[in-house]
């Protein structure tokens, strides 16, 4: 009986350790700046590697921001087409066809 209890305690401890590890050690689990900073500090990168990481992150942030702006503009344009189709009581596709015809002239 005592062996089973010790085995169960060991399994529970390992489960708890794995849970704690998942909550604190992975960048994919980091949800705020302090968790991310803690994880990056644990990597023990040199100054040069940190600067390289910063540049890569800045590029990714800029690319993501640009993509979000494009998506917002596309959604705004779609909304304007929908409003035109409602105003003139024609389908979305008909409005797009009319726009194509106007563009080709």
Backbone as ProteinMPNN parsed JSONL, in Angstrom:
{"seq_chain_A": "XXXXXXXXXXXXXXXXXXXXXXXXXXXXXXXXXXXXXXXXXXXXXXXXXXXXXXXXXXXXXXXXXXXXXXXXXXXXXXXXXXXXXXXXXXXXXXXXXXXXXXXXX", "coords_chain_A": {"N_chain_A": [[0.821, -1.194, 0.0], [1.944, 1.212, 0.789], [3.846, 1.57, -1.226], [2.227, 2.056, -3.458], [1.095, 4.478, -2.729], [3.359, 6.12, -2.645], [4.114, 5.971, -5.32], [1.89, 7.154, -6.503], [2.1, 9.706, -5.372], [4.485, 10.523, -6.577], [3.741, 10.563, -9.275], [1.77, 12.554, -9.186], [3.383, 14.71, -8.416], [5.049, 14.938, -10.657], [3.116, 15.567, -12.585], [2.276, 18.057, -11.59], [4.679, 19.478, -11.803], [5.024, 19.466, -14.597], [2.757, 20.949, -15.302], [3.349, 23.413, -14.061], [5.688, 24.034, -15.467], [4.704, 24.347, -18.063], [3.16, 26.608, -17.662], [4.963, 28.611, -17.043], [7.431, 28.497, -18.435], [7.41, 28.537, -21.229], [7.489, 30.434, -24.208], [5.312, 30.489, -25.857], [3.265, 30.311, -24.086], [3.329, 32.629, -22.7], [1.689, 35.494, -21.58], [1.852, 38.129, -20.958], [3.954, 41.059, -20.676], [5.899, 40.791, -18.627], [6.092, 37.993, -18.297], [7.022, 37.247, -20.826], [9.436, 38.634, -20.852], [10.739, 37.366, -18.748], [10.992, 34.779, -19.793], [12.612, 35.271, -22.063], [14.874, 36.256, -20.799], [15.682, 33.94, -19.551], [16.803, 32.581, -21.633], [19.328, 33.486, -21.88], [20.697, 35.138, -23.744], [23.221, 36.835, -25.641], [24.132, 40.321, -25.832], [24.282, 41.086, -28.508], [22.743, 39.09, -29.804], [20.271, 39.628, -28.621], [19.725, 42.148, -29.685], [19.474, 41.446, -32.371], [17.24, 39.782, -32.157], [15.38, 41.703, -31.347], [15.259, 43.324, -33.642], [14.181, 41.496, -35.478], [11.687, 41.036, -34.288], [10.607, 43.625, -34.399], [10.371, 43.909, -37.183], [8.489, 41.887, -37.721], [6.303, 42.87, -36.267], [5.79, 45.25, -37.657], [5.124, 44.191, -40.194], [2.826, 42.727, -39.527], [1.17, 44.774, -38.603], [0.868, 46.255, -40.96], [-0.479, 44.363, -42.521], [-2.88, 44.152, -41.075], [-3.896, 46.725, -41.451], [-4.355, 46.649, -44.209], [-6.347, 44.647, -44.298], [-8.365, 45.956, -42.897], [-8.912, 48.104, -44.613], [-9.848, 46.708, -46.842], [-12.146, 45.55, -45.745], [-13.608, 47.868, -45.186], [-14.018, 48.808, -47.78], [-15.559, 46.709, -48.828], [-17.826, 47.034, -47.222], [-18.718, 49.51, -48.132], [-19.429, 48.812, -50.734], [-21.508, 47.031, -50.186], [-23.31, 48.81, -49.001], [-23.854, 50.454, -51.223], [-25.119, 48.582, -52.86], [-27.421, 48.128, -51.408], [-28.53, 50.679, -51.396], [-29.151, 51.108, -54.1], [-30.623, 48.919, -54.59], [-29.607, 46.541, -55.757], [-27.666, 43.59, -56.486], [-24.651, 42.593, -54.733], [-22.69, 41.535, -56.426], [-23.512, 42.661, -58.85], [-22.957, 45.36, -58.42], [-20.162, 45.236, -58.252], [-19.613, 44.367, -60.858], [-20.486, 46.599, -62.321], [-18.649, 48.461, -61.389], [-16.317, 47.362, -62.44], [-16.839, 47.686, -65.18], [-16.863, 50.485, -65.338], [-14.248, 50.999, -64.708], [-12.865, 49.936, -66.849], [-13.415, 51.653, -68.883]], "CA_chain_A": [[0.0, 0.0, 0.0], [2.82, 2.365, 0.876], [4.444, 1.733, -2.549], [1.226, 2.678, -4.326], [0.971, 5.866, -2.313], [4.569, 6.814, -3.095], [4.027, 6.058, -6.769], [0.868, 8.155, -6.8], [2.671, 11.015, -5.03], [5.476, 10.841, -7.605], [2.992, 10.917, -10.49], [1.17, 13.871, -8.929], [4.457, 15.713, -8.438], [5.441, 15.125, -12.055], [2.027, 16.302, -13.242], [2.344, 19.445, -11.132], [5.872, 20.064, -12.402], [4.728, 19.692, -16.019], [1.802, 22.066, -15.354], [4.089, 24.643, -13.755], [6.61, 24.286, -16.569], [3.915, 24.868, -19.179], [2.644, 27.923, -17.322], [5.974, 29.642, -16.83], [8.687, 28.434, -19.16], [7.295, 28.623, -22.672], [7.106, 31.722, -24.787], [3.97, 30.346, -26.421], [2.291, 30.454, -23.004], [3.479, 33.953, -22.097], [0.524, 36.325, -21.877], [2.106, 39.543, -20.665], [5.334, 41.492, -20.89], [6.824, 40.251, -17.627], [6.313, 36.579, -18.598], [7.881, 37.181, -22.005], [10.77, 39.094, -20.438], [11.308, 36.298, -17.937], [11.384, 33.691, -20.687], [13.749, 35.703, -22.887], [16.039, 36.31, -19.898], [16.136, 32.565, -19.286], [17.561, 32.101, -22.79], [20.695, 33.934, -21.65], [21.243, 35.628, -25.011], [24.177, 37.935, -25.582], [23.565, 41.606, -26.258], [24.161, 41.071, -29.972], [21.588, 38.258, -30.163], [19.063, 40.347, -28.192], [19.486, 43.2, -30.681], [18.99, 40.741, -33.553], [15.869, 39.385, -31.828], [14.573, 42.924, -31.347], [15.057, 43.722, -35.037], [13.251, 40.536, -36.07], [10.36, 41.302, -33.711], [10.133, 44.887, -34.971], [9.942, 43.634, -38.56], [7.23, 41.124, -37.662], [5.245, 43.771, -35.802], [5.471, 46.146, -38.771], [4.419, 43.411, -41.221], [1.487, 42.408, -39.013], [0.41, 46.027, -38.583], [0.541, 46.552, -42.353], [-1.498, 43.398, -42.945], [-4.129, 44.534, -40.424], [-4.393, 47.926, -42.133], [-4.903, 46.191, -45.492], [-7.604, 43.956, -44.032], [-9.348, 46.971, -42.501], [-9.298, 48.842, -45.82], [-10.673, 45.806, -47.663], [-13.461, 45.44, -45.104], [-14.293, 49.15, -45.4], [-14.42, 48.831, -49.181], [-16.685, 45.771, -48.953], [-18.986, 47.657, -46.588], [-19.204, 50.553, -49.044], [-20.113, 48.132, -51.845], [-22.777, 46.528, -49.644], [-24.209, 49.967, -48.847], [-24.298, 50.831, -52.56], [-26.079, 47.587, -53.348], [-28.688, 48.37, -50.692], [-29.08, 51.961, -51.841], [-29.712, 50.985, -55.449], [-31.406, 47.69, -54.614], [-29.022, 45.577, -56.683], [-26.81, 42.65, -55.763], [-23.243, 42.917, -54.519], [-21.977, 41.193, -57.665], [-23.852, 43.65, -59.88], [-22.19, 46.582, -58.12], [-18.775, 44.967, -58.626], [-19.579, 44.358, -62.324], [-20.592, 47.996, -62.767], [-17.36, 49.088, -61.091], [-15.374, 46.852, -63.441], [-17.145, 48.33, -66.449], [-16.431, 51.863, -65.241], [-12.786, 50.993, -64.662], [-12.335, 49.594, -68.171], [-13.682, 52.749, -69.832]], "C_chain_A": [[0.868, 1.263, 0.0], [3.496, 2.634, -0.461], [3.493, 2.444, -3.495], [1.07, 4.159, -4.001], [2.181, 6.673, -2.791], [4.57, 6.989, -4.606], [3.023, 7.131, -7.175], [1.381, 9.562, -6.497], [3.683, 11.456, -6.086], [4.787, 11.264, -8.903], [2.365, 12.29, -10.34], [2.212, 14.98, -8.985], [4.916, 15.989, -9.859], [4.376, 15.893, -12.83], [2.056, 17.776, -12.871], [3.537, 20.161, -11.744], [5.637, 20.394, -13.872], [3.762, 20.86, -16.181], [2.524, 23.392, -15.106], [5.019, 25.023, -14.892], [5.872, 24.886, -17.757], [3.458, 26.297, -18.905], [3.729, 28.999, -17.31], [7.135, 29.631, -17.814], [8.571, 28.628, -20.658], [6.855, 29.987, -23.15], [5.693, 31.651, -25.347], [2.885, 30.482, -25.357], [2.357, 31.83, -22.336], [2.322, 34.848, -22.548], [0.739, 37.801, -21.569], [3.608, 39.819, -20.786], [6.293, 40.858, -19.887], [7.095, 38.766, -17.868], [7.236, 36.426, -19.802], [9.312, 37.585, -21.646], [11.467, 38.015, -19.626], [11.791, 35.153, -18.815], [12.624, 34.075, -21.504], [15.016, 35.801, -22.035], [16.582, 34.914, -19.634], [16.926, 31.989, -20.457], [19.03, 32.483, -22.702], [21.394, 34.338, -22.946], [22.246, 36.739, -24.752], [23.471, 39.21, -26.061], [23.312, 41.608, -27.763], [22.954, 40.242, -30.426], [20.281, 38.937, -29.747], [18.707, 41.447, -29.188], [18.931, 42.58, -31.959], [17.535, 40.302, -33.349], [14.935, 40.586, -31.873], [14.268, 43.375, -32.775], [14.052, 42.796, -35.726], [11.826, 40.78, -35.571], [9.785, 42.586, -34.284], [9.635, 44.693, -36.403], [8.619, 42.888, -38.586], [6.064, 41.999, -37.229], [4.822, 44.701, -36.931], [4.701, 45.416, -39.865], [2.992, 43.099, -40.79], [0.605, 43.642, -39.009], [-0.04, 46.392, -39.991], [-0.56, 45.63, -42.874], [-2.86, 43.747, -42.334], [-4.743, 45.769, -41.071], [-5.01, 47.547, -43.471], [-6.251, 45.515, -45.295], [-8.714, 44.946, -43.671], [-9.833, 47.75, -43.724], [-10.177, 47.99, -46.723], [-12.069, 45.693, -47.065], [-14.258, 46.725, -45.282], [-14.819, 49.233, -46.822], [-15.611, 47.904, -49.413], [-17.957, 46.362, -48.359], [-19.572, 48.742, -47.48], [-19.946, 49.927, -50.226], [-21.467, 47.595, -51.385], [-23.769, 47.664, -49.498], [-24.719, 50.457, -50.204], [-25.344, 49.856, -53.088], [-27.427, 47.758, -52.659], [-29.359, 49.655, -51.175], [-29.784, 51.824, -53.187], [-30.47, 49.679, -55.659], [-30.919, 46.718, -55.692], [-28.06, 44.688, -55.894], [-25.37, 43.173, -55.663], [-22.455, 42.683, -55.804], [-22.267, 42.18, -58.786], [-23.089, 44.958, -59.66], [-20.731, 46.395, -58.54], [-18.639, 44.958, -60.147], [-19.641, 45.777, -62.885], [-19.271, 48.719, -62.53], [-16.289, 48.645, -62.093], [-15.583, 47.534, -64.783], [-16.666, 49.782, -66.447], [-14.896, 51.961, -65.279], [-12.183, 50.74, -66.05], [-12.55, 50.705, -69.194], [-12.628, 53.786, -69.823]], "O_chain_A": [[0.573, 2.241, -0.687], [3.71, 3.793, -0.816], [3.901, 3.33, -4.246], [0.929, 4.989, -4.899], [2.028, 7.788, -3.288], [4.979, 8.033, -5.115], [3.281, 7.921, -8.083], [1.135, 10.497, -7.258], [3.731, 12.631, -6.449], [5.213, 12.22, -9.55], [2.42, 13.103, -11.262], [1.961, 16.054, -9.532], [5.146, 17.141, -10.228], [4.697, 16.766, -13.636], [1.882, 18.642, -13.728], [3.428, 21.315, -12.158], [6.006, 21.472, -14.338], [3.922, 21.674, -17.09], [2.338, 24.362, -15.841], [5.13, 26.198, -15.243], [6.359, 25.825, -18.385], [3.381, 27.109, -19.827], [3.439, 30.172, -17.542], [7.771, 30.666, -18.013], [9.589, 28.871, -21.307], [5.965, 30.612, -22.573], [4.959, 32.638, -25.315], [1.724, 30.736, -25.678], [1.518, 32.149, -21.494], [2.019, 34.944, -23.737], [-0.112, 38.632, -21.89], [4.41, 38.905, -20.974], [7.387, 40.434, -20.261], [8.222, 38.316, -17.663], [8.126, 35.576, -19.801], [10.274, 36.954, -22.083], [12.662, 37.779, -19.802], [12.88, 34.62, -18.602], [13.567, 33.292, -21.618], [16.105, 35.466, -22.499], [17.791, 34.723, -19.507], [17.646, 31.006, -20.287], [19.878, 31.882, -23.362], [22.527, 33.935, -23.211], [22.138, 37.484, -23.778], [22.372, 39.168, -26.613], [22.271, 42.067, -28.231], [22.226, 40.651, -31.331], [19.282, 38.827, -30.458], [17.534, 41.657, -29.499], [18.014, 43.133, -32.566], [16.707, 40.431, -34.25], [13.819, 40.489, -32.384], [13.139, 43.763, -33.076], [13.181, 43.255, -36.464], [10.874, 40.735, -36.35], [8.602, 42.638, -34.621], [8.605, 45.245, -36.789], [7.732, 43.211, -39.375], [4.961, 41.881, -37.765], [3.628, 44.918, -37.143], [3.735, 45.952, -40.407], [2.06, 43.195, -41.589], [-0.571, 43.572, -39.369], [-1.186, 46.791, -40.199], [-1.464, 46.072, -43.583], [-3.884, 43.645, -43.01], [-5.961, 45.856, -41.224], [-6.068, 48.06, -43.834], [-7.195, 45.779, -46.041], [-9.86, 44.788, -44.093], [-11.026, 48.024, -43.855], [-11.141, 48.488, -47.305], [-13.062, 45.734, -47.791], [-15.467, 46.671, -45.507], [-15.944, 49.681, -47.045], [-16.559, 48.266, -50.11], [-19.04, 46.211, -48.924], [-20.792, 48.877, -47.573], [-20.969, 50.449, -50.667], [-22.457, 47.694, -52.111], [-24.943, 47.509, -49.832], [-25.884, 50.835, -50.326], [-26.336, 50.264, -53.692], [-28.468, 47.548, -53.282], [-30.577, 49.717, -51.341], [-30.875, 52.358, -53.387], [-30.905, 49.373, -56.769], [-31.715, 46.149, -56.439], [-27.69, 45.011, -54.765], [-24.95, 44.062, -56.404], [-21.655, 43.522, -56.217], [-21.384, 42.502, -59.581], [-22.631, 45.582, -60.617], [-20.133, 47.3, -59.121], [-17.66, 45.482, -60.679], [-18.919, 46.106, -63.827], [-18.825, 49.499, -63.372], [-15.465, 49.446, -62.535], [-14.621, 47.916, -65.449], [-16.123, 50.256, -67.444], [-14.34, 52.912, -65.828], [-11.121, 51.269, -66.379], [-11.932, 50.696, -70.258], [-12.717, 54.764, -70.565]]}, "name": "protein", "num_of_chains": 1, "seq": "XXXXXXXXXXXXXXXXXXXXXXXXXXXXXXXXXXXXXXXXXXXXXXXXXXXXXXXXXXXXXXXXXXXXXXXXXXXXXXXXXXXXXXXXXXXXXXXXXXXXXXXXX"}
